[in-house]
Amino acid sequence: MFWKRKKASDIEIPGDQEDHRKAYRIRPRTDKPIALKIAGNTYYLVNISGNGCCFRSTRFKEGASVAGVLTIPKDDLVFPVSIRIISRQRDLCRCQFTKISAVAEEMIHAYVLEVQKKQIRKQ
């Protein structure tokens, strides 16, 4: 009958269930890495989005909050950020930006969009 509720579909949308970021992320170019400097140590980002980043280190525990300085090679953009380690998988620290200026966040989004466009043009 038309008033009966339809059964749920078995179709599943593929995706990474561990992916908690809501923004598109990119891998920085190897010839122009993005550096995150924390307490005198420099870490190069594995990936970055407007909401967070990922880098390799065994020094930080899950849940830790740290302040640092992010350097994006395009136009030598340098700005302070605070991050929280959301999860660790071996030496990968997956982080969320907790304190970042609106201008810095906008610059990251612009950088990500620019790199994404270049990647699409190469395909």
Secondary structure, 3 states (H helix, E strand, C coil): CCCCCCCCCCCCCCCCCCCCCCCCCECCCCCCCCEEEECCEEEEEEEECCCEEEEECCCCCCCCEEEEEEEECHHHEEEEEEEEEEEEECCEEEEEEEECCHHHHHHHHHHHHHHHHHHHHHC
